[in-house]
Amino acid sequence: MLHDRFFIGNQWTKPATNAHFTIKNASTGETVGLTAEAGTADIDAAVTVARAAFDGGDWSGMAPAERARIMRRFAEELRKRAPQTAEAVSTQNGMPISISGAFEGDVAPNILDYYADLAEEMVLEDVRPSQFGTETFVQRLPVGVVAAIIPWNFPVNLSLVKLGPAMAAGCTMVIKPSPGTVLDSYVMAEAALAAGVPAGVLNWVPADREVGQYLIEHPGIDKVAFTGSTAAGRKIAARCGELLRPVTLELGGKSAAILLEDTDLKTFTQGIPTACLLNNGQTCYLGTRILAPKSRYDEIVDAVAGFVGALKVGDAMDPETHVGPLASEEHRARVERYIEIGKNEGRLVTGGRRPGASQGGWFVEPTVFADVDNTATIAREEIFGPVLSIIPYEGEEQAIEIANDSDFGLGGSVWSKDKAHAKAVAEKVQTGSIGLNGYVISVGSPFGGIKQSGIGREFGPEAMGAYQTYKSIFAMN
C-alpha cells in the first residue's frame, strides 16, 4: 500500500521531498504501507491554498445554508466509506473493529450533520442598541485559516470535531494527521472530493512534530486546534501566546470513577469497557482511577478484576475482541514502564503481562492494581493504556477530595442507584465533564477540560465560537 501524494487544493499533490512514514499493523507488527511525509515546503503549499480559498470568499462568504448542504454531502460520502475507515483505523492503532466501526465509521459523520444544522440556524449579524442612542451592528465572522493537529487514538472523530464547527463557520483548514494514523485521512480526503467541498477548504498534510510546529507558527495561520498530550499542548499554548494566536487545546486526563456505597456492581462492570477501558485504554477522559468505599472494597476489587481479566484480548480486526493491541511498539513500552512502577505502588490483581498469543503485535493484558494511594505515580500520571487503579476511600467527602486531587480535570463518573444523589456528588467534582452510571460524550454538549486537561471546548454549539470572530459596526448619526 503506497500513498505518495498529499491532498492540497483538491489535487493529489506530489511531495517536495522523498520522506515517508512506514505504516505498521498494530496487531501483527507487520509493515502494511508507506505514506508521504510532509516537509515545510508542503506546509507552505497547503497554507497558501487554504489562505487563497479563505480570502477569495468562495467558502467564507458562502451562505451558511449552502455550506450546510455541502457538509451533509461530505457526511454521506463518509458513511459510504465507513467500513474502509474502520479498517484503516483498526489496522493502524489497534482499536477493536467493533469500536472503530461504531465510533469512527458510523457515528463520526453525524458530527458534520450536527454542525450543518447549526450553520442553517446561524445568525451572521444582529443589531444592538448603543448607550448613545444609536445602533451597533454585531457581525459573526469566520476566524480564518485553521491549523488542526490530530492525534492517533480517534483520528476520524477528532478530525471532524474540528472540521464540523470550522466548516460551518466558514473557515478553511490545514489538517496534520498523526504519523501513527495516516491512512484514514486519505479516506476522508476522497470523501471530501466526492462531496464537492470547494478546493482549498480542506487540506491534509501528514507530518512529524517538527513540521507540525512549523505549521502552528506559520504566518498564514489564524487559529490552532490541537488534541494530544498535556506536554505538547503546553508548548503549543506557549507559542500561540507569543503569537497572540487563538488556540483550542483538548489534552490529557486522569479521571475518577467514584463508586458510591449503593453502587450496583453489575451496572458498573458492564460500564467498564466504555467508561474506563475504551479503545484499549487509549482514550483521554477514561476513569482509570476507580474510587471504592472501604466498606465494599474487597468486593469491588474482586468484581473489577474478574470482569477485566475475562475480557478477550486479540487481533483488532476480530469482531469478538474486547481489547486490542496498543498503537505502537514505543507506546507499549511506555505503558509497560508504568506497570512496572505500579508493582511497587500497589497490589497487582490481574494482567500486567503480554498475552502469550500476541503474534508480534503490541499487546498488553488489561491490568488492575488494588491498594493504590492517590499519591502513587500510576494514580497521578496519564498512562494511556489498559491500566486501572482502585483507590479506597472512607466517606463521600473523602471520595470527592481524592477525585479533585489531580492535575487534570477532563472526565469522570459517579455510580449509584440513586441518580439524584449521584448528580449531587458529580456537581462537586472539578472536571469539564462527568457521567452518571456511565460515560458517553454527546455531540450536542460541550466537551473539554480544566486544569492541565486543556483550554476551550469541542462539541456543542459552544465549539462554534472558537472558529468565529466578532466585529462591531457603530452606526453614528
N, C-alpha and C positions, 0 to 999 in steps of 0.2 A: 504494500500500500504506500503510494507516494503522493504527497500533496506539495507541489513545488511552486505554488503561487499564493499571493495574498489577494484578498477581496478589498479593493480600493476603488472607489468611484464606480461601482457596479461592473468592474472589469477584473478579470483574473490576471493580476499583475506580477511580472517576473521580479524576484527579489534583487536587491542591489548587491548582495553577496551570495556566496555558496554555503553559508552556515545553515545548519538544520538541527532539529530536535529528533531524537530517537524515541519512538513511542513503543512502550512495552505493555504486555498483558499482565495486569496485576495478579491474576490467578495462576499464571504459569511462569512469569518472568521472561517470557519469550518476546523478542522484537516482532512487532506487527506492522511497523511502518516508519516512514520518515516524513517530517513536515518542515517547511521552510521556516527559518528563524529570522525575524526582522532585525535590521540594524538601524542606526539613526537616520540614514537616508530614506529608509522605508517609512519611518515615523514622519519625517518631513513631508513625504508624498501624501500620506494619509491625512495629516493635519491640513495640508494645502487644499486637498479636495473637500474635506469637511468644512473648512473655512469658506471656500467659494460657494458651497451649497447653502451655507447659512446666510452669508452676506448677500447672495443673489436673491434671497427671499422666496424662492420657489417652494421651500418647505416651511421656513419660519413665518412667511407671510401668507401661507395657505390657510383657508378657513378651517378651524378646528374640526368641523364635521367631515371635511374631506380627508383630513389626516386620520380621523377615526375610521373611515371606510378602508383606507389602505392598511391600517393596523389590523383590522379584522381579517383582511385577506392574508396578511402575514401570519396571523394566528391559525387560519385554516391550512395554510401551506405547512406550518409546523406540525399540525395534527396529522396530516398525511404522512409525515416523516417520523411519527412518534416511535415506531419500532426501531428505525435506524438510529434515532437519537439515543434511545435507551441502551442499545447495544454498544454504541460508541462510548457512552459514559461508563458503563459497567466494565467494559474491556480495560479502560484506562485507569480508573480509580478504585475498582473493586466493589462498587456499590451493588448490592444484590439486585438482580434484574427485576425482581418483584417490586422493589422500591423505585428504581430508575424508570421502569415502565409507568408507574403511577405519578411520581413527582416530576421527573424530567420530561417524560413523554406526554402524558395525558393532562396533567394539571397546569404545567408551565404556560401553555398558550392562553389559559384563562386570564393570566395577568395582563396580556395585551388587550383582551376584550374588556376587562375592568377599566383600564385607563382610556380605552376608546369611548366607553360610556361617559367618563368624566370629561373627556375632550368635547363631546357633544353638548355637555351642560356648561362648558366653560364660559365665564363672563370675562371678556377682554378689557372692558372699561366700565367704570361706574362713576357717577357724579356725586360729589360730596360738598356740603355747604362749607364756606370759608368763614372764619371768625370775623372777616372784614365785610361780610355781606355779599361777597361774590361767590363763585363756584370753582371747584377743583375737579379736573378730570384725572382719575387714577387709572393708569393702564397696567396690565399684567403682560409682561413681555418674556419671551424665552431668553434664558441666560446666555446662550451662545453655543460654542463647541465644547463638548464634554469628553474628558478622558475617563473611560470606565476600566478599572483594573479588576479582573475577575479571578476568584480563587478556583481551586481544583475540586472542591468537595461536592458542590451542587452547581456545576458550571452553567447549566441552561437556566435554571431558576434564578440564579444570582446575576445572570446577564439580563434577563427580562425584567427583574425588579428595578433595574436601572433604565433599560431601553423603554419600558412602558411609559413611565411618567415623563421621561425626557422627550420621547417622540410626541406624546400628547401635547407637551408644552411648546413644541416647535424647534427643539434643539437638534443639532447634528452630533455625531459621535465617532470617536476613535476608540475601539474596543481592544484591549490587550488581554487575551486569554492566558491562563497559566500554562507553562510548558508541560505540566502534568496532564492537562486535558485540552487538547487542541482539536481533535477530530470532530467533536460536536460543533465547534464553531463553523466548520465547513458546511455542516448540515443547515445551521441557522442562516448562513450566507446564501445558500442555494434557495432556501425558503423565501428570504427577503427579495431576492432577484425575481423569483417566480411570482411573488405578490405584487410586483411593480413598485416597490419602495424606490423613490427617486434616487438618482446617482448622488453619492456623497453623503447621504443621510447616515448610513451605517457602514463602517469600515473596520475590518478585522485584521489585526497585525500581531500574531503571536511573537512574544519576545521574552528575554530574560529580565532579571531585576534591574540591571544597569540600564538597559534600553528603556525599561518601564519608567525609571527615574527621569530619563531624558524626555519621555512623553509628558510626565507630570509637570516638568519645568518648562515645557515648550511655550514660547510666547504666543502661539496661536490658540492655546487652550484657555477657556474661560472658567471651567469648573472641573473638579476631580471627584469621582465617586469610587470609593475603594472598599472592598471586603477582603479581610485577611487577618493576619496576626496583629496583636496589640503592638509588638515591637516594630513591625513595618509601618503600622498606622501612625505611631508616634513620630517616626521620621518624616512621613508624608505630611502630617499635620504641621510639623515644624517648618518644612519647606513652603507649604502653602501659606503659612502665616507670614513668612518673609515676603512672599509674592503678593500678599493680600488677595489670595485666590480662594473662592468658596470651595469647601470640601465637605463631603459626607463620608463618615467612617463607620463601618459595621465591623466590629472587632471580636476579640475572644470572650470567653465566658468560663465560669466555674460555678454553675448554678446549683442550687439546693433543691432537693425533693424532700419536703417536710411531711413525714407520716405522723398524723395526729393519733391520739390514743385509740380512737374508734375506727381507724383505717381498716377497710376491708382488704385483706391481703390478696385475695384473688383479683380484685379490681386493680390493685397496684401492680402485681406481677404481670398481668395482661397489658398494662400500660408501659412496662419497661422498654419494649422494643422501640417505641416512638418517643417516649419522654426521657429515656436515659441512654439508649444504645443505637439510635437511628444512624444508618449508614456506617456501621461498624465503629460507632463512637466518633466518627469524623463529622460532627455537627456542633456548631458553636454554642447553641443555647442549652444543651443537654444537662439534665440534673444528675451529674456524676457524683455529687455529694448527697448521699441518702441519709437524712437525719431521722433517727429512730428513737422512740421513747424507751428509757431503760426498763420500764415495766414489761415491755414486749420485745426487748432487744434480741434475745436468742431466737425467738420465734421468727422475727423478721429476717435475721441473718440466714437462718435455715431456708426460709421460703425464697429469698432472693438468690442464694447460692444454688438451690435446687433448680430454680427456673432458668437461671443464666447458664448453669452447667449443662442443661439439656438442650440448649439451642444448637441447631445444626450449623457447623462451620464448613464451608465448602466453596466451590467454584462460583464466582459471581454470576455466571450465566445459567446456573441451575435454579429453576423456579422454586425449589424446595429449600434453598439456602437461606438461613436467617442472618448469619454473619459471614461476610466475605473477607477477602484479603485487605490489607491496608494499601494505601495508594502507591507506595514506592518502597524500595528496599531501605532507603535512607529514613523514611518516616517510621518503618517498623523498628529500626534500630533505636530511634528516639523513644518510641513507646516502651520498648523493652528496657531501656535505661531507667524509665520511671518505675517499671515493675520491680526491677532490682532494688531501687530505693525503697519502694513500698514494703518489700520483705523485711526491712529493718525498722519500718514505722508502724506496721500493723500486722494482722494475722491473715495470711493468705488462705482463703476458704475454698476457692475454686479457680481454675485456669492458671494463667501465669506462664504458659509454655507455648511453643509452636506445636500445632497438631501434627500427629505422625504422618498424615497423608497430605502434606502441604504441596508436594509435587512441584517445588520450585517457585511457587507463589509466595507472596509476602503476608503470610497468615500469623495471627496471634490468637490464642484462645481468649474468649471473653473472660475477664478476670474480676474477682471480687475480693476486696480486703475488708476485714472487720477490725474492731477495736482501734479505729483510727481517730487521732485527735485532730481538731481543726487547724492546729499549728503545723501539721505534717506537710512536707513538700507535696505529696500526692493529693492533699486537700487544698493546697494554695495555688498550684500552678496548673495551667491547662495542658492536659496530656494529649487530647485529641485522638483518642483511641478507645477500645472497648474495656475500660478500666473504671470500676466503681469503688467508692469508699463509703462504708457505713459508719456513721458517727453517732454515738449515743448522746442523748440529752435528757435532762430532768426538768419537766415543766415547759409550757409553751413559750414563756418569755425567754428561756434559755435557747430554745429552738430558733426563735426569731433572731436572737443575738448572734447565734452561730451562723445563721443564713446570711446575715448582714456583715459579718466579719470576713469580708473578702474584698480584694482589689477590683473585682468585676461586678457587673450588675446587668446581665443580659436576659436571662430566662429564669426558670424555676417552676415549681409546682407545689400545691398543698393538697393532701389527700385526707378525706374524712367522709363519713356517711352523712354528715350534716353540712350541706353546701353553704348555708349562710355562715356557719362557724368557720368553714374553710376560707370563705371570702374575707371575713374579718381578720383572719391571720394573714392572708395574702396581702391585704392593704398595708400591713406593717413591714413587708419585705421590701428592701431597697433594690429595685430592679426595673428594667424597662418593660418587661412583660412577665406574666406568670399564669399558669394554668390551674384549674380546679379539677382534681381527679383525672388529670391527663394534661397533654400539652400539644396543641396544633395551631400553627400560625394561620391567620386569616388574611386574605389579600385585601380586605376592606378595612383592616385595623392597623394602626402604626406599629412598626417593629423596629427596635433599636435598643441601645444600651446606655447606661450611665457609668460613672467612674471610668475604668480603663476598658470598658466594653464599647466605647465609640461616641460619636457625635452625630446628631441628626437622626432622622427616621426614614425607613423604607416602608413600602406598602401603605395602603390607605390614601385618602385624599391629601394627608399631611405631606406625603412624599412629593407631591406635585410642586409645592412651593420651593423646594430645593432646586428646581430646574427653571424657576421663574425669577425675574427681577421686576421691580416696580418703578414706575415713572409718574410723577405728579405734574400736571399742567395747570398752572394757576391762571384762571381767566380774570384779568383785571379790566375794569371799565376804562 
